[in-house]
């Protein structure tokens, strides 16, 4: 059970970091601030690259990066917003799983 808790905590940290980066990307695109956009996209790419292929956070980050590079700022900002929102949903699920695990551990203790 300790290993599962450790894994959930790590996934939560990763999803939180992705959410922060996606929110920053969304803000930059909506404000049409492209001054350090490539650097920001690089952070997102590195985060995504550290995750396994089918990981939902990886897929969302890669989608946002693609949109930012291939589409106009308006569409890309909306895409980043959708990806951030989906990442927040994933965070909620992970936190719920962690709470359930901790409650179960408390019962078994």
N, C-alpha and C positions, 0 to 999 in steps of 0.2 A: 504494500500500500504506500510505503514511503517513496518508492520509485515513481509510482503513478502521480503522487503529489508533486514531486520534483519536476516531472515532465509537464504537468499542467501549469506550474508556476513559470517555467521557461517559455511555454507557448503563450502565456498571458503577457509576459514581458515583450516577446517578439511582436505580438499583435498590437500592443500599446505603442511600440516604436513605429510600426507600420502606420498606425492611425495618426500619430504625430506627423510623420513625413507626408502622408496623404493630405492631411489638413493644411500643411504648409504649401504643398503643391497646388491644392485647390485655391488657396488664398492668392498665391502668386499669379495663377492663370486668370482668376477673376479680376485681379487688379492690373492685369497685363504687365506684370513685373517679371521680365525675363532676364534680369541682370545676372542672377546666379542660378538660373534654371537648370543648366546642364550639371552643375555641381549637385544640386538637389536631386536630380534624376539619378545621378551616380550613386548617391546614398541609398535611394530606393532599389536600384539594381543590385547593389552589394547585399542589401538585406534579403532581397528575393533570391539571389544566387546562393545564399547560405542555407536555404531551405530545400527540402526534397521536392522533386518535380510536381507531384500531385497536391502539394500543400496549398490550402485555400488562400492563405495570406500571400504566398508567392504568386499565385495566379492573378490575384487582385492587383498586386503591386506592378507586375509585368503589364497588365492591361492598362493601368494608369500611365505608365511610362510610354507605352506604344501610342496611346492617344495624344499625349503631350507632344510627342515628336512628329506624329503624322497628321494631326488635325489642327483646326483653328483653336484659338484660346477659349472661345465660348463652349464649343463641344468638349474640348479636353477638360475644362473646368467642371462641366457637368459629369463627365466620366470619372474624374477624380472624386467628386462628391459622392457618386454612387459607390465607388470602391471603398471610400472611407466609411460610408454607412454600412456596407456589408461587413467590413472589418469590425465595426462596433457591434454588429450582431454576433459575430464570431466571438468577440471578447465577452459578451454577455453569456453566451453558451459555456465558454470555458470557465468563467467565474462561477456559474451555477454548478458545473461539474465539480469544481474545487470545493465549493460549499457542501455539496452532497457527500463528497469523499471525507471531508473533515468531520461532518456530522456522524457519518458511519464509523469513523475512527474513534470518535468520542463515545459512541455507544459500545463499541468493542473494547474500550479501555478499562 
